Amino acid sequence: MTDTHVVTAKDGTPDFLRLDSPADRLAFRQWFAAIAEYQALRPTAELPPEINDCAALLRYAYRGALHAHNQAWLEENRLEPLAFLPSVKKYAYPHTPLGAVLFRVRPPLSPEDLKSSFAEFADARTLVHFNTFFVSRDVRLALPGDLLFYRQLEQNSPYHSITFVGRSQLIKGEDADDPILVYHTGPIDKSPGEMRRIQLSQLLQHPSPRWRPVPGNSNFLGVYRWNILRDTN
């Protein structure tokens, strides 16, 4: 096996995809959180059509966080106020080591078949099992850009994700001690669903206990972090 196929963490993500430097990891977190949050702030009619459930939001923000955030991109995505944020330097979407296929969709295969085990599409179950790693069941340990995953067996699509934004980079003056979270509901009955933005205190007091991110809730799988952010040193 050549160095280009090394998987130090044994999580199926090749090291050439990992963001090695603290600066790159921070840049990814900031952009991922901001892009995800903005989808919950923009008018519903302007929401990109591809964002139709919780996993679609993650894929959209993930690609965007790895983009080169030049002026054209900022204008197209209406994120000019964040022009001061640095971009990831190791590579830029879609010119990554694997092109546009960013998400592992099945268990690790041989190095010769590496690219075929990645795809542009991945549902919530695939994202949690093959593209992220478990951090904790204590939501207080979540960092911006981390994910809260749930498994709700009573739903048609049992896996659900919520993005931990932390302190908003888009709205100033909010309570810095009450982190922001965003998610897409996915289809509800006959409606396409919607983006939602809530504070952690609200989620902890959700009317339905199965959505509260607390260790005693068996539906809450915990806080997860993207594999490309794993520090293998």
Number of C-alpha atoms within 10 A of each C-alpha: 8 6 9 12 16 15 17 13 14 10 16 20 27 21 20 18 19 19 22 17 14 11 14 20 19 19 19 29 23 22 27 26 28 24 25 29 27 22 24 19 15 12 10 11 7 8 16 12 8 10 19 18 21 24 26 20 25 27 23 17 25 23 20 22 24 24 21 19 23 11 12 11 14 15 13 9 14 12 16 15 11 15 13 8 13 16 23 23 16 15 17 18 19 16 12 16 17 17 13 14 19 24 22 24 22 16 12 18 12 10 13 9 10 16 17 13 17 21 16 13 15 21 18 22 19 17 22 25 15 21 23 22 19 17 16 16 19 12 20 11 10 22 18 23 28 25 28 26 24 25 19 17 10 7 9 7 14 13 21 25 27 24 28 27 29 24 22 20 16 13 9 9 7 11 11 11 11 14 20 24 28 27 26 26 18 20 14 9 7 6 8 12 15 19 24 15 19 15 18 22 13 13 17 15 12 13 10 9 15 16 19 21 26 18 14 11 15 15 20 22 22 21 27 25 21 20 22 19 21 18 14 10 6
